[in-house]
Amino acid sequence: MTEVWFYHLTRQPLERVLPALLEKTLQRGWRAVVQSGSEERIAFLDDLLWTYADSSFLAHGTARDGDAEMMPVFLTVDAANPNGAQARFMVDGADVAAIGADSSYERVLILFDGNDDDQLAAARANWKRLKDAGLAVSYWQQAETGGWDKKA
């Protein structure tokens, strides 16, 4: 069964958190899809993953790059899984409607900004919908030390 992990960002922005979580995902031997709510954010994340650290980058691609099946991380606004990913990251208002009990993912990670009332309300609604659908949901909040505390 797909695990759904909600990540409540309270201390660091998505731009700092997403690359770190993607690195951990790849270290597990998994591939990842990152779904955003807009093409503009996909373009921003595309640049970010090449430049987020001076000494490293995350190899990734988008639909315009082609060869999606070769990409360890694929950025999209669509619900498809073109690179056979085991983990799906939902960011920036991505539509979680396609996530269900029959999902092929090992884990879906929904990242939301706790300082944005719209994202907070959407996360609460998504939590209820996915829990009511019978998925295994858990809630992680950023700790003062920079790690994550499982709250539910």
Backbone as JSON Lines, residues from 0, in Angstrom:
{"i":0,"aa":"M","n":[0.84,-1.18,0.0],"ca":[0.0,0.0,0.0],"c":[0.88,1.25,0.0]}
{"i":1,"aa":"T","n":[0.46,2.22,-0.74],"ca":[1.18,3.49,-0.81],"c":[1.11,4.22,0.52]}
{"i":2,"aa":"E","n":[2.26,4.67,0.99],"ca":[2.31,5.54,2.16],"c":[2.22,6.99,1.69]}
{"i":3,"aa":"V","n":[1.46,7.8,2.4],"ca":[1.36,9.22,2.08],"c":[1.9,9.99,3.27]}
{"i":4,"aa":"W","n":[2.98,10.73,3.03],"ca":[3.62,11.51,4.09],"c":[3.41,12.99,3.81]}
{"i":5,"aa":"F","n":[2.81,13.67,4.76],"ca":[2.61,15.12,4.68],"c":[3.79,15.79,5.38]}
{"i":6,"aa":"Y","n":[4.45,16.7,4.69],"ca":[5.58,17.45,5.25],"c":[5.16,18.9,5.45]}
{"i":7,"aa":"H","n":[5.06,19.3,6.71],"ca":[4.64,20.65,7.1],"c":[5.9,21.52,7.22]}
{"i":8,"aa":"L","n":[6.12,22.39,6.25],"ca":[7.3,23.24,6.23],"c":[7.06,24.46,7.11]}
{"i":9,"aa":"T","n":[7.81,24.56,8.19],"ca":[7.64,25.68,9.11],"c":[8.92,26.48,9.32]}
{"i":10,"aa":"R","n":[10.07,25.89,9.04],"ca":[11.34,26.54,9.34],"c":[12.2,26.81,8.11]}
{"i":11,"aa":"Q","n":[12.02,26.02,7.08],"ca":[12.79,26.19,5.85],"c":[11.83,26.16,4.67]}
{"i":12,"aa":"P","n":[12.14,26.89,3.61],"ca":[11.26,26.89,2.45],"c":[11.43,25.63,1.6]}
{"i":13,"aa":"L","n":[10.51,25.43,0.71],"ca":[10.54,24.31,-0.22],"c":[11.88,24.23,-0.95]}
{"i":14,"aa":"E","n":[12.43,25.36,-1.31],"ca":[13.68,25.41,-2.06],"c":[14.85,24.77,-1.31]}
{"i":15,"aa":"R","n":[14.78,24.72,-0.02],"ca":[15.83,24.07,0.79],"c":[15.47,22.62,1.1]}
{"i":16,"aa":"V","n":[14.19,22.37,1.31],"ca":[13.74,21.05,1.75],"c":[13.69,20.05,0.6]}
{"i":17,"aa":"L","n":[13.15,20.45,-0.54],"ca":[12.96,19.52,-1.64],"c":[14.26,18.86,-2.1]}
{"i":18,"aa":"P","n":[15.34,19.6,-2.35],"ca":[16.57,18.91,-2.77],"c":[17.06,17.88,-1.75]}
{"i":19,"aa":"A","n":[16.97,18.19,-0.48],"ca":[17.43,17.25,0.56],"c":[16.58,15.98,0.56]}
{"i":20,"aa":"L","n":[15.27,16.13,0.43],"ca":[14.4,14.94,0.4],"c":[14.6,14.13,-0.88]}
{"i":21,"aa":"L","n":[14.84,14.81,-1.98],"ca":[15.12,14.09,-3.22],"c":[16.43,13.31,-3.12]}
{"i":22,"aa":"E","n":[17.45,13.9,-2.5],"ca":[18.71,13.18,-2.31],"c":[18.49,11.91,-1.5]}
{"i":23,"aa":"K","n":[17.71,11.99,-0.43],"ca":[17.42,10.8,0.39],"c":[16.66,9.76,-0.41]}
{"i":24,"aa":"T","n":[15.75,10.21,-1.24],"ca":[14.98,9.29,-2.08],"c":[15.9,8.53,-3.03]}
{"i":25,"aa":"L","n":[16.8,9.24,-3.68],"ca":[17.73,8.61,-4.61],"c":[18.7,7.67,-3.89]}
{"i":26,"aa":"Q","n":[19.08,8.02,-2.66],"ca":[19.96,7.15,-1.88],"c":[19.29,5.81,-1.57]}
{"i":27,"aa":"R","n":[17.97,5.79,-1.52],"ca":[17.22,4.54,-1.31],"c":[17.2,3.67,-2.56]}
{"i":28,"aa":"G","n":[17.67,4.23,-3.67],"ca":[17.6,3.51,-4.93],"c":[16.3,3.74,-5.66]}
{"i":29,"aa":"W","n":[15.53,4.7,-5.22],"ca":[14.24,5.02,-5.84],"c":[14.41,6.13,-6.86]}
{"i":30,"aa":"R","n":[13.46,6.18,-7.78],"ca":[13.29,7.31,-8.69],"c":[12.18,8.19,-8.13]}
{"i":31,"aa":"A","n":[12.12,9.43,-8.6],"ca":[11.12,10.36,-8.09],"c":[10.47,11.16,-9.22]}
{"i":32,"aa":"V","n":[9.2,11.46,-9.02],"ca":[8.47,12.43,-9.84],"c":[8.13,13.58,-8.91]}
{"i":33,"aa":"V","n":[8.36,14.8,-9.38],"ca":[7.95,15.99,-8.64],"c":[6.85,16.65,-9.45]}
{"i":34,"aa":"Q","n":[5.66,16.72,-8.86],"ca":[4.52,17.34,-9.54],"c":[4.23,18.69,-8.89]}
{"i":35,"aa":"S","n":[4.18,19.72,-9.73],"ca":[3.87,21.07,-9.27],"c":[2.54,21.52,-9.86]}
{"i":36,"aa":"G","n":[2.01,22.59,-9.31],"ca":[0.73,23.11,-9.79],"c":[0.83,24.0,-11.01]}
{"i":37,"aa":"S","n":[2.06,24.35,-11.46],"ca":[2.17,25.24,-12.62],"c":[3.48,25.01,-13.37]}
{"i":38,"aa":"E","n":[3.45,25.32,-14.66],"ca":[4.64,25.22,-15.5],"c":[5.72,26.21,-15.05]}
{"i":39,"aa":"E","n":[5.29,27.38,-14.54],"ca":[6.25,28.37,-14.07],"c":[7.08,27.81,-12.91]}
{"i":40,"aa":"R","n":[6.42,27.12,-12.01],"ca":[7.15,26.53,-10.88],"c":[8.04,25.37,-11.34]}
{"i":41,"aa":"I","n":[7.6,24.62,-12.34],"ca":[8.45,23.56,-12.89],"c":[9.74,24.17,-13.43]}
{"i":42,"aa":"A","n":[9.63,25.29,-14.16],"ca":[10.83,25.95,-14.69],"c":[11.73,26.41,-13.55]}
{"i":43,"aa":"F","n":[11.14,26.94,-12.49],"ca":[11.93,27.38,-11.34],"c":[12.64,26.19,-10.68]}
{"i":44,"aa":"L","n":[11.89,25.09,-10.45],"ca":[12.48,23.9,-9.82],"c":[13.55,23.28,-10.71]}
{"i":45,"aa":"D","n":[13.35,23.33,-12.02],"ca":[14.35,22.83,-12.96],"c":[15.68,23.55,-12.74]}
{"i":46,"aa":"D","n":[15.63,24.86,-12.68],"ca":[16.86,25.64,-12.41],"c":[17.41,25.34,-11.02]}
{"i":47,"aa":"L","n":[16.53,25.28,-10.04],"ca":[16.95,25.06,-8.65],"c":[17.75,23.76,-8.5]}
{"i":48,"aa":"L","n":[17.26,22.68,-9.09],"ca":[17.92,21.38,-8.88],"c":[19.29,21.3,-9.54]}
{"i":49,"aa":"W","n":[19.57,22.18,-10.49],"ca":[20.92,22.24,-11.07],"c":[21.85,23.1,-10.23]}
{"i":50,"aa":"T","n":[21.29,24.03,-9.44],"ca":[22.14,25.06,-8.82],"c":[22.01,25.17,-7.3]}
{"i":51,"aa":"Y","n":[21.25,24.32,-6.63],"ca":[20.96,24.51,-5.21],"c":[22.19,24.42,-4.31]}
{"i":52,"aa":"A","n":[23.24,23.78,-4.76],"ca":[24.47,23.67,-3.96],"c":[25.67,23.93,-4.87]}
{"i":53,"aa":"D","n":[26.7,24.53,-4.31],"ca":[27.9,24.84,-5.1],"c":[28.63,23.58,-5.56]}
{"i":54,"aa":"S","n":[28.56,22.53,-4.76],"ca":[29.36,21.34,-5.04],"c":[28.57,20.16,-5.59]}
{"i":55,"aa":"S","n":[27.27,20.32,-5.8],"ca":[26.5,19.19,-6.32],"c":[25.25,19.67,-7.04]}
{"i":56,"aa":"F","n":[24.58,18.73,-7.69],"ca":[23.31,18.99,-8.36],"c":[22.53,17.69,-8.37]}
{"i":57,"aa":"L","n":[21.26,17.78,-8.71],"ca":[20.43,16.59,-8.85],"c":[20.09,16.41,-10.32]}
{"i":58,"aa":"A","n":[20.55,15.31,-10.9],"ca":[20.21,15.02,-12.29],"c":[18.7,14.83,-12.39]}
{"i":59,"aa":"H","n":[18.1,15.48,-13.37],"ca":[16.65,15.45,-13.51],"c":[16.28,15.91,-14.91]}
{"i":60,"aa":"G","n":[14.99,15.86,-15.21],"ca":[14.53,16.34,-16.49],"c":[13.07,16.71,-16.45]}
{"i":61,"aa":"T","n":[12.62,17.29,-17.56],"ca":[11.22,17.68,-17.74],"c":[10.76,17.13,-19.09]}
{"i":62,"aa":"A","n":[9.5,17.33,-19.4],"ca":[8.95,16.83,-20.66],"c":[9.72,17.39,-21.86]}
{"i":63,"aa":"R","n":[10.17,18.62,-21.79],"ca":[10.88,19.2,-22.94],"c":[12.26,18.58,-23.15]}
{"i":64,"aa":"D","n":[12.79,17.88,-22.15],"ca":[14.09,17.24,-22.29],"c":[14.02,15.9,-23.0]}
{"i":65,"aa":"G","n":[12.85,15.26,-22.99],"ca":[12.71,13.94,-23.59],"c":[13.34,12.86,-22.73]}
{"i":66,"aa":"D","n":[13.25,11.62,-23.16],"ca":[13.85,10.47,-22.47],"c":[13.48,10.4,-20.99]}
{"i":67,"aa":"A","n":[12.22,10.61,-20.68],"ca":[11.77,10.62,-19.28],"c":[12.15,9.34,-18.55]}
{"i":68,"aa":"E","n":[12.1,8.21,-19.24],"ca":[12.39,6.93,-18.59],"c":[13.84,6.85,-18.1]}
{"i":69,"aa":"M","n":[14.7,7.73,-18.58],"ca":[16.11,7.73,-18.17],"c":[16.37,8.64,-16.96]}
{"i":70,"aa":"M","n":[15.4,9.44,-16.59],"ca":[15.6,10.46,-15.56],"c":[15.39,9.9,-14.15]}
{"i":71,"aa":"P","n":[16.33,10.09,-13.24],"ca":[16.12,9.67,-11.86],"c":[15.08,10.54,-11.15]}
{"i":72,"aa":"V","n":[14.98,11.8,-11.57],"ca":[13.98,12.73,-11.05],"c":[13.32,13.39,-12.25]}
{"i":73,"aa":"F","n":[11.99,13.38,-12.27],"ca":[11.25,13.98,-13.37],"c":[10.3,15.03,-12.83]}
{"i":74,"aa":"L","n":[10.32,16.23,-13.42],"ca":[9.48,17.34,-13.0],"c":[8.31,17.49,-13.96]}
{"i":75,"aa":"T","n":[7.09,17.64,-13.42],"ca":[5.91,17.67,-14.28],"c":[4.74,18.39,-13.61]}
{"i":76,"aa":"V","n":[3.74,18.74,-14.42],"ca":[2.47,19.22,-13.89],"c":[1.4,18.14,-14.06]}
{"i":77,"aa":"D","n":[1.75,17.04,-14.69],"ca":[0.81,15.97,-15.0],"c":[0.83,14.87,-13.94]}
{"i":78,"aa":"A","n":[-0.19,14.02,-13.99],"ca":[-0.32,12.93,-13.02],"c":[0.42,11.66,-13.45]}
{"i":79,"aa":"A","n":[1.02,11.65,-14.63],"ca":[1.69,10.45,-15.14],"c":[2.97,10.15,-14.36]}
{"i":80,"aa":"N","n":[3.46,8.92,-14.54],"ca":[4.71,8.48,-13.92],"c":[5.65,8.01,-15.04]}
{"i":81,"aa":"P","n":[6.2,8.96,-15.82],"ca":[6.95,8.58,-17.01],"c":[8.31,7.95,-16.77]}
{"i":82,"aa":"N","n":[8.85,8.06,-15.56],"ca":[10.17,7.48,-15.29],"c":[10.1,6.28,-14.34]}
{"i":83,"aa":"G","n":[8.89,5.75,-14.12],"ca":[8.75,4.57,-13.26],"c":[9.14,4.83,-11.82]}
{"i":84,"aa":"A","n":[8.82,6.02,-11.33],"ca":[9.23,6.44,-9.99],"c":[8.52,5.66,-8.89]}
{"i":85,"aa":"Q","n":[9.23,5.47,-7.78],"ca":[8.65,4.88,-6.57],"c":[8.14,5.95,-5.61]}
{"i":86,"aa":"A","n":[8.61,7.18,-5.78],"ca":[8.21,8.28,-4.9],"c":[7.66,9.43,-5.73]}
{"i":87,"aa":"R","n":[6.56,10.0,-5.26],"ca":[5.96,11.15,-5.93],"c":[5.88,12.3,-4.94]}
{"i":88,"aa":"F","n":[6.48,13.43,-5.3],"ca":[6.45,14.64,-4.5],"c":[5.39,15.57,-5.06]}
{"i":89,"aa":"M","n":[4.49,16.03,-4.2],"ca":[3.43,16.95,-4.6],"c":[3.74,18.3,-3.96]}
{"i":90,"aa":"V","n":[3.96,19.32,-4.8],"ca":[4.36,20.64,-4.29],"c":[3.56,21.74,-4.99]}
{"i":91,"aa":"D","n":[3.54,22.91,-4.37],"ca":[2.98,24.11,-5.0],"c":[1.56,23.92,-5.51]}
{"i":92,"aa":"G","n":[0.73,23.27,-4.73],"ca":[-0.67,23.12,-5.12],"c":[-0.94,22.05,-6.15]}
{"i":93,"aa":"A","n":[-0.04,21.09,-6.3],"ca":[-0.28,19.98,-7.24],"c":[-1.55,19.24,-6.84]}
{"i":94,"aa":"D","n":[-2.3,18.79,-7.83],"ca":[-3.57,18.12,-7.61],"c":[-3.34,16.68,-7.16]}
{"i":95,"aa":"V","n":[-3.74,16.36,-5.94],"ca":[-3.53,15.02,-5.4],"c":[-4.68,14.07,-5.73]}
{"i":96,"aa":"A","n":[-5.62,14.5,-6.57],"ca":[-6.81,13.7,-6.87],"c":[-6.46,12.33,-7.44]}
{"i":97,"aa":"A","n":[-5.36,12.22,-8.16],"ca":[-5.0,10.94,-8.8],"c":[-4.41,9.93,-7.82]}
{"i":98,"aa":"I","n":[-4.1,10.35,-6.61],"ca":[-3.5,9.44,-5.64],"c":[-4.61,8.63,-4.98]}
{"i":99,"aa":"G","n":[-4.5,7.33,-5.09],"ca":[-5.51,6.46,-4.5],"c":[-4.88,5.21,-3.93]}
{"i":100,"aa":"A","n":[-5.71,4.36,-3.39],"ca":[-5.24,3.13,-2.75],"c":[-4.53,2.21,-3.74]}
{"i":101,"aa":"D","n":[-4.85,2.34,-5.03],"ca":[-4.23,1.47,-6.04],"c":[-2.99,2.11,-6.66]}
{"i":102,"aa":"S","n":[-2.48,3.15,-6.05],"ca":[-1.31,3.85,-6.57],"c":[-0.12,2.91,-6.68]}
{"i":103,"aa":"S","n":[0.69,3.13,-7.71],"ca":[1.88,2.3,-7.91],"c":[3.1,2.8,-7.13]}
{"i":104,"aa":"Y","n":[2.94,3.9,-6.41],"ca":[4.07,4.47,-5.68],"c":[4.26,3.79,-4.33]}
{"i":105,"aa":"E","n":[5.52,3.7,-3.92],"ca":[5.83,3.28,-2.56],"c":[5.42,4.38,-1.58]}
{"i":106,"aa":"R","n":[5.71,5.63,-2.0],"ca":[5.45,6.75,-1.11],"c":[5.08,7.99,-1.92]}
{"i":107,"aa":"V","n":[4.08,8.71,-1.41],"ca":[3.72,10.03,-1.93],"c":[4.03,11.02,-0.83]}
{"i":108,"aa":"L","n":[4.75,12.08,-1.17],"ca":[5.15,13.1,-0.2],"c":[4.5,14.42,-0.59]}
{"i":109,"aa":"I","n":[3.66,14.93,0.28],"ca":[2.95,16.18,0.03],"c":[3.6,17.25,0.89]}
{"i":110,"aa":"L","n":[4.27,18.2,0.24],"ca":[4.98,19.26,0.95],"c":[4.15,20.53,0.91]}
{"i":111,"aa":"F","n":[3.95,21.15,2.09],"ca":[3.15,22.37,2.13],"c":[3.73,23.36,3.11]}
{"i":112,"aa":"D","n":[3.57,24.64,2.77],"ca":[4.1,25.75,3.56],"c":[3.12,26.08,4.67]}
{"i":113,"aa":"G","n":[3.53,25.89,5.9],"ca":[2.68,26.16,7.05],"c":[2.38,27.62,7.27]}
{"i":114,"aa":"N","n":[3.08,28.51,6.56],"ca":[2.84,29.94,6.67],"c":[1.89,30.46,5.59]}
{"i":115,"aa":"D","n":[1.4,29.57,4.75],"ca":[0.48,29.92,3.66],"c":[-0.88,29.32,3.99]}
{"i":116,"aa":"D","n":[-1.85,30.17,4.29],"ca":[-3.17,29.69,4.72],"c":[-3.84,28.8,3.67]}
{"i":117,"aa":"D","n":[-3.67,29.12,2.39],"ca":[-4.28,28.31,1.33],"c":[-3.66,26.91,1.29]}
{"i":118,"aa":"Q","n":[-2.33,26.84,1.4],"ca":[-1.67,25.53,1.38],"c":[-2.03,24.72,2.62]}
{"i":119,"aa":"L","n":[-2.15,25.39,3.75],"ca":[-2.52,24.71,4.99],"c":[-3.93,24.12,4.89]}
{"i":120,"aa":"A","n":[-4.87,24.9,4.37],"ca":[-6.25,24.43,4.2],"c":[-6.3,23.27,3.21]}
{"i":121,"aa":"A","n":[-5.55,23.37,2.12],"ca":[-5.52,22.29,1.13],"c":[-4.93,21.02,1.73]}
{"i":122,"aa":"A","n":[-3.88,21.15,2.53],"ca":[-3.26,19.98,3.16],"c":[-4.25,19.3,4.1]}
{"i":123,"aa":"R","n":[-4.99,20.08,4.86],"ca":[-5.99,19.49,5.77],"c":[-7.07,18.75,4.99]}
{"i":124,"aa":"A","n":[-7.55,19.34,3.9],"ca":[-8.58,18.69,3.08],"c":[-8.02,17.41,2.44]}
{"i":125,"aa":"N","n":[-6.78,17.47,1.96],"ca":[-6.15,16.29,1.35],"c":[-5.92,15.19,2.37]}
{"i":126,"aa":"W","n":[-5.51,15.56,3.58],"ca":[-5.33,14.58,4.66],"c":[-6.63,13.82,4.88]}
{"i":127,"aa":"K","n":[-7.72,14.55,5.03],"ca":[-9.01,13.92,5.3],"c":[-9.43,13.01,4.14]}
{"i":128,"aa":"R","n":[-9.31,13.52,2.92],"ca":[-9.73,12.74,1.76],"c":[-8.91,11.46,1.62]}
{"i":129,"aa":"L","n":[-7.59,11.56,1.77],"ca":[-6.74,10.38,1.59],"c":[-6.89,9.39,2.74]}
{"i":130,"aa":"K","n":[-7.06,9.91,3.95],"ca":[-7.28,9.02,5.1],"c":[-8.61,8.29,4.95]}
{"i":131,"aa":"D","n":[-9.66,9.03,4.55],"ca":[-10.97,8.43,4.34],"c":[-10.95,7.39,3.22]}
{"i":132,"aa":"A","n":[-10.02,7.56,2.27],"ca":[-9.88,6.6,1.16],"c":[-9.11,5.35,1.59]}
{"i":133,"aa":"G","n":[-8.64,5.32,2.84],"ca":[-7.98,4.14,3.36],"c":[-6.47,4.1,3.18]}
{"i":134,"aa":"L","n":[-5.88,5.2,2.77],"ca":[-4.43,5.23,2.63],"c":[-3.75,5.42,3.97]}
{"i":135,"aa":"A","n":[-2.52,4.93,4.07],"ca":[-1.72,5.09,5.28],"c":[-1.08,6.47,5.23]}
{"i":136,"aa":"V","n":[-1.59,7.4,6.04],"ca":[-1.09,8.77,6.03],"c":[-0.31,9.05,7.31]}
{"i":137,"aa":"S","n":[0.73,9.87,7.18],"ca":[1.47,10.33,8.36],"c":[1.84,11.79,8.15]}
{"i":138,"aa":"Y","n":[2.09,12.45,9.27],"ca":[2.32,13.9,9.28],"c":[3.66,14.19,9.91]}
{"i":139,"aa":"W","n":[4.5,14.91,9.2],"ca":[5.85,15.26,9.65],"c":[5.97,16.78,9.69]}
{"i":140,"aa":"Q","n":[6.51,17.29,10.79],"ca":[6.7,18.72,10.96],"c":[8.18,19.02,11.16]}
{"i":141,"aa":"Q","n":[8.64,20.12,10.6],"ca":[10.04,20.5,10.77],"c":[10.33,20.78,12.23]}
{"i":142,"aa":"A","n":[11.44,20.21,12.71],"ca":[11.87,20.4,14.09],"c":[12.81,21.61,14.17]}
{"i":143,"aa":"E","n":[12.98,22.12,15.37],"ca":[13.89,23.26,15.57],"c":[15.32,22.91,15.16]}
{"i":144,"aa":"T","n":[15.69,21.65,15.29],"ca":[17.05,21.22,14.95],"c":[17.26,21.05,13.45]}
{"i":145,"aa":"G","n":[16.19,21.18,12.66],"ca":[16.31,21.05,11.22],"c":[15.82,19.72,10.69]}
{"i":146,"aa":"G","n":[15.64,18.73,11.56],"ca":[15.14,17.44,11.14],"c":[13.62,17.44,11.07]}
{"i":147,"aa":"W","n":[13.05,16.26,11.18],"ca":[11.6,16.11,11.08],"c":[11.08,15.33,12.27]}
{"i":148,"aa":"D","n":[9.96,15.78,12.81],"ca":[9.27,15.08,13.9],"c":[7.97,14.51,13.37]}
{"i":149,"aa":"K","n":[7.77,13.21,13.58],"ca":[6.52,12.59,13.18],"c":[5.48,12.93,14.24]}
{"i":150,"aa":"K","n":[4.41,13.6,13.81],"ca":[3.38,14.06,14.73],"c":[2.12,13.2,14.66]}
{"i":151,"aa":"A","n":[1.91,12.53,13.56],"ca":[0.71,11.67,13.42],"c":[0.95,10.64,12.32]}
